[in-house]
Amino acid sequence: MQFLETIWSYVGPLLASSWWFLIFFPIFFMAYGTWFAWRQRVFEHGLKWDMLEMRVPREILKSARGMDQVLQSIAAMRNTPGDLQEKYWDGEVTRWSTLEMVSFGGEIHFYVRVYRKLRALIEAAFYAFYPDIELVDVPPEQDYAHTLLPPTIGELTASGRAFWGSEMILNKPGMFPIKTYLEFENMEEAHQLDPMSNFLETLSKVKPNEQFFLQYNIQPMSRQWADDFEEKFDELKKPVRVKIDDVGAGEEGLLSATVQRTPSQTQYLEIIGRNFGKPAFETTIRFMYVYPLGQYNDAFARRTVLSTFNQFAEAGLNSFRRNEDMGTKTKGWNFPYLFPELRLKLREQRLLEFYRDREMWTETKMGRILSSHILNFNTHSQPQILTSESLASLWHPPSNLVLTAPHTQRMESKKMGAPAGLPIYADDKVLDQFK
């Protein structure tokens, strides 16, 4: 006790005279984080978006390589704050785009949401590599995310519907790619597949009174994204050495030897290196299965959807799994253990809002704290690093290899250019006949 009193005799006066200095930094960083989160939110709410529906012809001969090029063009349009005003006052964030596949009772549609001022450039990128597709404007009042999904869970329940949903995340860091369209194309000709075939087959199984929504929010990253993984990649490239027993090799009786990599390990290093050369996107993958009350199809929701993503799993590289912390399922034994029904409603409401508003993850810590509930923290939505090659494998116009054409909204005719020799100049007398 005497020892503690001696220490307090020195520490007490110091705290009494400098307490204001000790609490200044926590308060400053909290205020800074709150300001930054508020300004970013204001900037995001001021963004103007255009919704486009992609309609495809009855046959597309191009593979996902075209979509890879489209995504590289989108990555090149990345914006960042250019000065202190844009960062701290305007709250500028990197604008994102949204790619969506939805099934209305088995009828499949493709949508793209883009920043309005970049619409013409993104449309040009699509038409450059897929000249036969058509991008049709969707007015805000016809946006399915708002017409079919009410803003609250209570309104959804009152309409006689419910939903199950979650996000998909990677099992390994983003430096490890998933199985991409290149691996599907490298198969023998008789076994070549379009990875979209499995998606469209799954979405076509949705019943007439159900809907399934799948959404990719993609935010371009810096071209130096791979630098964060450089040290890890260097570790993978080092020769593998193992210790072996050997008589007379010293007191420990051990020697080390270099083990040659298997062909598969060498191939994986090459694939990772190729992945580093692609532009990357911070990506949130969300899905919702909407169904009438009392008609929940557990086999479709929990197994079929996951199996669709499992086609991109590659042993030694990467694969997908559900983000259980974002899933609309919770039990009493899940943290924080109390009020499971209330926590379920809070999870459902957050996922519903995120999907309707096509939200990216909240970047700032204070932003996540301020948008949290005591029973539902806004810390579970996790963006994944996917390169243009991986994203193109997950979402692209279906090629002629896809066998579910009857279920997809398609163009009835192919766009053609004007015939050669068409007169483009005329005098007033000739033009009068067209009035």
ROLUM-148215 format. One line per field, with one value per residue (C-alpha): x, y, z. Coordinates in Angstrom, 1 decimal, always signed. Each point is the difference from the previous one (the first is absolute). Example, Ala and Ser with C-alpha at 12.3 -4.5 7.8 and 13.67 -1.06 7.14 Angstrom:
2
px = [+12.3 | +1.4];
py = [-4.5 | +3.4];
pz = [+7.8 | -0.7];
REM end
This chain:
435
px = [+0.0 | +2.9 | +1.4 | -3.2 | -0.3 | +3.6 | -0.8 | -3.2 | +1.8 | +2.0 | -2.7 | -2.9 | +1.3 | +1.1 | -3.5 | -1.6 | +2.0 | +0.0 | -3.4 | -1.2 | +3.0 | -0.6 | -3.7 | +0.7 | +1.2 | -2.9 | -2.5 | +1.9 | +0.1 | -3.7 | -0.9 | +2.2 | -1.5 | -3.5 | +0.6 | +1.7 | -2.9 | -2.6 | +1.7 | +0.4 | -3.7 | -1.0 | +2.1 | -1.5 | -3.6 | +0.8 | +1.1 | -2.3 | -0.5 | -1.4 | -1.4 | +0.4 | -1.4 | +2.2 | -1.8 | +1.9 | -0.5 | -0.9 | +3.6 | +3.3 | +3.1 | +2.4 | +1.0 | +0.6 | +3.2 | -2.1 | -1.3 | +3.5 | +0.9 | -3.2 | +1.0 | +3.5 | -1.5 | -2.2 | +3.0 | +1.8 | -2.7 | +0.8 | -0.3 | +1.8 | +0.1 | +2.3 | +0.6 | -0.8 | -3.3 | -1.2 | +1.0 | -1.0 | -2.7 | -1.6 | +0.5 | +0.7 | +0.1 | +0.9 | -3.2 | -1.2 | -2.2 | -2.4 | -0.5 | -3.2 | -1.6 | -3.6 | -2.7 | -3.7 | -1.7 | +2.6 | +0.3 | +3.6 | +1.1 | +3.3 | +0.5 | +2.8 | -0.1 | +2.6 | +0.9 | -1.9 | +2.9 | +1.9 | -2.9 | +1.0 | +3.5 | -1.1 | -2.6 | +2.8 | +2.1 | -2.8 | -0.8 | +3.6 | +0.4 | -3.7 | -1.4 | -3.1 | -1.4 | -2.4 | +0.1 | -3.5 | -0.7 | -2.0 | -1.9 | +0.4 | -3.7 | +0.5 | +3.1 | -0.9 | +2.0 | -2.5 | -3.2 | +0.3 | +1.9 | -1.7 | +2.3 | -0.8 | -0.4 | -3.4 | -1.3 | +1.5 | -1.7 | -3.3 | +0.1 | +0.1 | +3.7 | +3.3 | +3.6 | +3.2 | +3.3 | +3.7 | +3.3 | +2.7 | +3.6 | +3.3 | +1.6 | +3.5 | +1.5 | -0.7 | +3.5 | -1.3 | -2.3 | -3.0 | -0.4 | -0.6 | -1.3 | +3.5 | -0.1 | -3.5 | +1.2 | +3.1 | -2.0 | -0.4 | -2.4 | -2.6 | +0.1 | +0.3 | -2.5 | -1.2 | +0.1 | -3.2 | -1.9 | -0.2 | -1.2 | -2.7 | -1.1 | -0.3 | -1.9 | -2.4 | -1.1 | -1.6 | -3.7 | -2.6 | -0.9 | +3.7 | +2.9 | +3.7 | +2.3 | +3.8 | +2.1 | +3.6 | +1.1 | +3.4 | +2.3 | +3.3 | +3.2 | +3.3 | +2.3 | +2.4 | -2.4 | +2.3 | +2.8 | -1.8 | +0.5 | +3.6 | +1.6 | -2.4 | +0.6 | +3.8 | -0.5 | -1.9 | +2.8 | +2.8 | +1.3 | -1.5 | +2.5 | -0.7 | +2.1 | +1.0 | +1.6 | +3.6 | +2.5 | +3.0 | -1.4 | +0.8 | -1.4 | -3.6 | +0.4 | -1.9 | +0.7 | -2.0 | -0.8 | -1.9 | -3.1 | -1.0 | -3.5 | -2.7 | -1.3 | -3.2 | +1.8 | +2.0 | -3.1 | -1.7 | +2.9 | -0.4 | -3.7 | +0.6 | +2.6 | -2.5 | -2.7 | +2.3 | +0.2 | -3.8 | -1.9 | -1.8 | -3.4 | -1.2 | -3.1 | -3.1 | -2.0 | -3.6 | -2.9 | -3.7 | -2.5 | -3.5 | -2.9 | -3.6 | -0.4 | +0.0 | +1.5 | +3.7 | +2.1 | +3.0 | +1.7 | +0.0 | +1.0 | +2.7 | +1.5 | -0.7 | +1.2 | +3.2 | +0.6 | -0.2 | +2.9 | +1.9 | +0.7 | +2.7 | +1.8 | +3.5 | +2.0 | +3.2 | -1.5 | -3.3 | -3.7 | -3.2 | -2.0 | -3.0 | +0.6 | -2.0 | +0.2 | -2.0 | -2.4 | -3.6 | +0.2 | +0.8 | -0.4 | +0.3 | +3.5 | +1.3 | +1.7 | -1.3 | -2.3 | -3.0 | -3.3 | +0.5 | -3.2 | +0.8 | +3.5 | -1.4 | -2.3 | +2.9 | +2.2 | -2.8 | -0.6 | +3.7 | +0.3 | -3.2 | +1.2 | +3.5 | -1.5 | -2.6 | +2.5 | +2.8 | +2.3 | +3.7 | +1.5 | +0.5 | +3.7 | +0.4 | +0.0 | -2.2 | -2.4 | -0.4 | -0.4 | -2.6 | -2.0 | +0.0 | -2.7 | +0.9 | -1.2 | +1.2 | +3.4 | +0.8 | +3.3 | -0.9 | -0.3 | +3.4 | +1.2 | +1.9 | +2.9 | -0.8 | +1.9 | -1.7 | +0.7 | -1.8 | -2.9 | -0.4 | -0.4 | -2.7 | -2.0 | +0.0 | -2.5 | -0.7 | +1.7 | -1.3 | +1.2 | -2.9 | -2.9 | -2.7 | -0.9 | -3.8 | +0.3 | +2.0 | -1.4 | +1.4 | -0.1 | -2.3 | +2.2 | +3.6 | +1.2 | +1.3 | +1.8 | -1.3 | +0.4 | +2.9 | -0.7 | -2.9 | -0.2 | +0.6 | -0.2 | -3.0 | -1.7 | -3.2 | -2.2 | +1.1 | -0.3 | -3.6 | -1.3 | +0.9 | -1.9];
py = [+0.0 | +2.3 | -0.7 | +1.0 | +3.1 | +1.0 | -0.6 | +2.0 | +2.9 | +0.4 | -1.0 | +1.8 | +3.6 | -0.8 | -1.2 | +2.9 | +2.5 | -1.8 | -1.8 | +2.4 | -1.0 | -3.7 | +0.1 | +2.5 | -2.7 | -2.5 | +2.9 | +1.4 | -3.3 | -0.7 | +3.4 | -0.4 | -3.4 | +1.3 | +3.0 | -2.2 | -2.6 | +2.8 | +1.7 | -3.3 | -0.8 | +3.4 | -0.6 | -3.5 | +1.3 | +2.7 | -2.5 | -0.4 | -3.5 | -1.5 | -3.5 | -2.0 | -3.4 | -2.0 | -2.0 | -2.5 | -1.5 | -3.6 | -0.9 | +1.6 | -1.5 | +2.0 | -1.5 | +1.7 | +1.5 | +2.9 | +0.7 | -0.1 | +2.8 | +1.9 | -0.2 | +1.2 | +3.0 | +0.7 | -0.4 | +2.7 | +2.5 | -0.2 | +3.2 | +1.1 | +3.2 | +2.4 | +2.5 | +0.6 | +1.7 | -3.0 | -2.4 | +1.8 | +2.4 | -1.7 | -3.5 | -1.4 | -3.8 | -2.3 | -0.5 | -3.5 | -1.8 | -2.8 | -3.2 | -2.0 | -3.3 | -0.4 | -2.6 | +0.9 | -3.3 | -1.7 | +2.8 | +1.3 | +3.6 | +1.8 | +3.5 | +2.5 | +3.1 | +2.7 | +3.5 | +2.3 | +2.1 | -3.2 | -1.7 | +0.9 | -1.3 | -3.2 | -0.6 | +0.6 | -2.7 | -2.5 | +0.6 | -0.1 | -3.6 | -1.1 | +1.9 | -2.2 | +0.7 | +2.7 | +2.2 | +1.3 | +2.8 | -0.9 | +2.9 | +0.4 | -0.8 | -3.4 | -1.0 | -3.5 | +0.5 | +2.7 | -1.3 | -3.6 | +0.7 | +2.4 | +2.0 | -1.9 | -3.6 | +0.8 | +1.1 | -3.1 | -2.3 | +1.9 | -0.8 | -3.7 | -0.5 | -0.7 | -0.4 | -1.8 | +1.5 | +0.6 | +1.0 | -2.1 | +0.3 | -1.6 | -2.7 | +1.4 | +3.5 | +1.7 | -0.7 | -3.6 | +0.1 | -2.3 | -2.3 | +2.3 | -0.2 | -0.8 | -3.3 | -0.7 | +0.9 | -2.2 | -3.1 | -2.3 | +1.4 | -2.6 | +0.9 | +3.8 | +1.8 | +3.5 | +0.6 | +2.0 | -3.2 | -1.2 | +3.4 | +0.2 | -3.6 | +0.7 | +3.3 | -1.7 | -2.4 | +2.9 | -0.6 | +2.4 | +1.6 | +0.4 | +2.3 | -0.4 | +3.1 | -0.1 | +3.1 | +0.9 | +3.5 | +0.7 | +2.8 | +0.4 | -0.2 | +1.6 | -1.7 | -0.6 | -2.3 | -2.9 | +1.7 | -0.9 | -3.7 | +0.2 | -1.3 | -2.9 | -0.8 | +0.0 | -2.5 | -2.3 | +0.2 | -1.0 | -3.5 | -2.6 | -1.5 | -3.0 | -1.7 | -3.6 | -2.6 | -0.9 | -2.0 | +2.0 | +3.4 | +1.5 | +0.0 | +0.5 | -2.6 | +2.2 | +1.4 | +2.4 | -0.5 | +1.9 | -1.6 | +0.6 | +1.5 | -2.1 | +1.2 | +1.1 | +2.2 | +1.6 | +0.6 | +1.6 | +2.5 | +0.9 | +0.5 | +2.2 | +2.0 | +0.5 | +1.1 | +2.7 | +1.5 | +0.6 | +3.0 | -0.9 | +1.0 | +0.1 | -2.1 | -0.7 | -3.0 | +0.0 | -2.3 | -0.2 | -2.7 | +1.4 | -2.4 | -0.1 | -0.5 | -3.7 | -1.1 | +0.2 | -2.4 | -0.8 | -2.2 | +2.8 | +2.8 | -1.6 | -2.6 | +0.7 | +3.6 | -1.0 | -2.9 | +2.5 | +1.9 | -3.2 | -0.4 | +2.7 | -1.8 | -1.0 | -2.1 | +1.9 | +3.3 | +1.5 | -0.8 | +1.6 | -0.5 | +1.8 | +2.8 | -1.4 | +3.3 | +1.7 | -2.9 | +0.3 | -2.9 | +0.3 | -2.1 | +0.5 | -1.5 | +2.6 | +3.1 | +2.0 | -2.9 | +2.1 | +0.8 | -2.2 | +1.0 | +3.7 | -0.5 | -1.9 | +2.9 | +2.5 | -2.2 | -0.2 | +3.7 | +0.8 | -2.4 | +1.3 | +3.6 | -0.9 | -1.8 | +2.6 | +2.9 | -2.1 | +1.0 | -0.6 | -0.7 | +2.9 | +1.0 | +2.0 | -1.6 | +2.8 | -0.4 | -3.7 | +0.9 | +2.7 | -2.3 | -2.9 | -1.3 | -1.4 | -3.4 | +0.3 | +1.6 | +1.4 | -1.9 | -3.2 | +1.1 | -0.9 | +1.2 | -2.6 | +0.7 | -1.4 | +0.8 | +0.8 | -3.6 | -1.5 | +2.4 | -0.6 | -3.7 | +0.7 | +2.4 | +0.4 | -0.2 | -3.7 | -1.5 | -2.6 | -2.7 | +0.8 | -2.4 | +2.0 | +2.5 | -0.4 | +1.4 | +3.2 | +3.3 | +0.3 | +2.3 | -1.2 | +1.4 | +0.7 | +3.6 | +0.8 | +3.1 | +2.2 | -1.5 | +1.2 | +2.7 | +1.6 | +3.7 | +2.3 | +3.3 | +1.4 | +3.3 | +1.4 | -1.5 | -3.5 | +0.5 | +1.4 | -3.5 | -1.3 | +2.8];
pz = [+0.0 | +0.8 | -3.4 | -1.8 | +2.0 | -1.0 | -3.6 | +0.2 | +1.6 | -3.2 | -2.6 | +1.6 | -0.4 | -3.6 | -1.0 | +1.8 | -2.1 | -3.3 | -0.2 | -2.7 | -2.2 | +0.5 | -1.1 | -2.9 | -2.4 | +0.4 | -0.4 | -3.0 | -1.8 | +0.7 | -1.3 | -3.0 | -0.8 | +0.5 | -2.3 | -2.7 | +0.1 | -0.2 | -3.0 | -1.9 | +0.7 | -1.4 | -3.1 | -0.6 | +0.4 | -2.7 | -2.6 | -3.0 | -1.4 | -3.2 | -0.1 | -3.3 | -1.0 | -2.2 | -2.7 | -1.9 | -3.5 | -0.5 | -0.5 | +1.3 | -1.4 | +2.3 | +3.3 | +3.4 | -1.4 | -1.3 | +3.5 | +1.4 | -2.4 | +0.9 | +3.7 | -0.7 | -1.7 | +3.1 | +2.2 | -2.1 | +0.9 | +3.7 | +1.9 | +3.2 | +2.0 | -1.7 | +2.8 | +3.7 | -0.8 | -2.0 | +2.7 | +3.2 | -1.1 | -3.0 | +1.5 | -3.4 | -0.2 | -2.9 | -1.9 | -0.6 | -2.5 | +0.4 | -2.0 | +0.6 | -1.0 | +1.1 | -0.6 | +0.1 | +0.3 | -2.2 | -2.6 | +0.1 | -0.4 | +0.0 | +1.4 | +0.3 | +2.2 | -0.8 | +1.1 | -2.3 | -1.2 | -1.0 | -1.7 | -3.6 | +0.6 | +1.6 | -2.8 | -2.5 | +1.7 | -0.1 | -3.6 | -1.0 | +1.1 | -0.2 | -3.0 | -0.2 | +3.5 | +0.8 | +3.2 | +0.7 | +2.4 | +3.1 | +1.5 | +3.9 | +0.5 | -1.8 | +2.0 | +1.2 | +3.3 | +0.9 | -1.6 | +1.3 | +3.3 | +2.5 | +2.3 | +3.2 | +1.1 | +1.4 | -3.4 | -1.6 | +2.6 | -0.5 | -3.7 | +0.8 | -0.8 | +1.7 | -1.1 | +0.7 | -1.0 | +0.8 | -1.5 | -1.6 | +1.1 | -0.9 | +2.1 | -0.6 | -0.6 | -3.3 | -1.4 | -0.6 | -3.0 | -0.5 | -3.0 | -2.9 | -3.5 | -1.4 | +1.8 | -1.4 | -3.5 | +0.2 | +0.3 | -3.0 | -2.6 | +0.8 | +3.7 | -0.2 | +2.2 | +0.6 | +3.7 | -0.3 | -1.0 | +3.6 | +1.2 | -2.6 | +0.5 | +3.8 | -0.6 | -2.4 | +2.8 | +1.9 | +0.4 | -1.6 | +3.4 | +1.0 | -0.8 | +0.3 | -0.1 | -0.4 | +0.3 | -0.5 | +1.2 | -1.5 | +1.0 | -1.9 | +2.0 | -0.5 | -2.5 | +2.8 | +1.8 | -0.3 | +2.0 | +3.2 | -0.8 | -1.3 | +3.1 | +0.2 | -3.7 | +0.5 | +2.8 | -2.4 | -2.6 | +2.4 | -0.5 | +2.3 | +2.4 | +2.3 | +2.7 | -0.5 | +2.3 | -0.8 | +2.1 | +0.9 | -1.0 | +3.4 | +3.5 | -1.3 | -2.7 | -2.5 | -3.4 | -2.2 | -3.6 | -2.7 | -1.2 | -3.6 | -0.5 | -1.6 | -3.5 | +1.7 | +2.5 | -2.8 | -1.9 | +3.0 | +0.3 | -3.6 | +0.4 | +3.1 | -1.9 | -2.9 | +2.4 | +1.3 | -3.4 | -0.2 | +1.4 | +3.1 | +1.6 | +3.5 | -0.4 | +2.1 | -1.2 | +1.4 | -0.8 | +1.1 | -0.5 | +0.4 | +0.5 | +1.2 | +3.8 | +0.9 | -3.3 | +0.8 | -2.1 | +2.2 | -2.7 | -2.5 | +2.4 | +2.0 | -2.3 | -3.7 | +0.2 | +1.8 | -2.5 | -2.9 | +1.5 | +0.7 | -3.7 | +0.4 | +2.8 | -0.8 | +2.4 | +0.9 | -1.0 | +1.2 | +0.5 | +1.3 | +3.1 | +1.5 | +2.5 | +2.9 | +1.9 | -2.7 | -0.6 | +1.0 | +2.4 | +3.7 | +3.1 | +3.7 | +0.1 | -2.4 | +1.5 | +1.8 | +0.9 | +1.0 | -1.8 | -3.1 | -1.6 | +0.3 | -1.3 | -3.0 | -0.8 | +0.3 | -2.3 | -2.6 | +0.1 | -0.5 | -2.9 | -1.6 | +0.2 | -1.3 | -3.0 | -0.8 | +0.2 | -1.6 | +2.9 | +0.1 | +3.3 | +2.5 | -0.2 | +3.3 | +3.4 | +1.4 | -2.9 | +0.9 | +3.7 | -0.7 | -2.3 | +2.4 | +2.4 | +3.4 | -1.2 | -3.6 | -0.6 | -3.5 | -0.2 | -1.8 | -3.7 | -1.4 | -3.5 | -1.9 | -2.4 | -3.4 | -3.2 | -3.3 | -1.1 | +3.0 | -0.2 | -3.7 | +0.8 | +2.5 | -2.2 | -3.8 | -2.9 | -0.5 | -3.0 | -2.5 | +2.4 | +2.4 | -0.4 | +1.9 | -2.8 | +0.5 | +3.6 | -0.9 | -1.2 | -3.5 | -3.0 | -2.7 | -2.8 | -0.6 | -0.3 | -3.5 | -1.3 | -2.8 | -3.5 | -2.1 | -2.5 | +2.0 | -1.0 | +3.0 | -1.8 | -1.9 | -0.8 | +1.5 | -2.8 | +0.8 | +3.8 | -0.4 | -0.8 | +3.5 | +1.8];
REM end
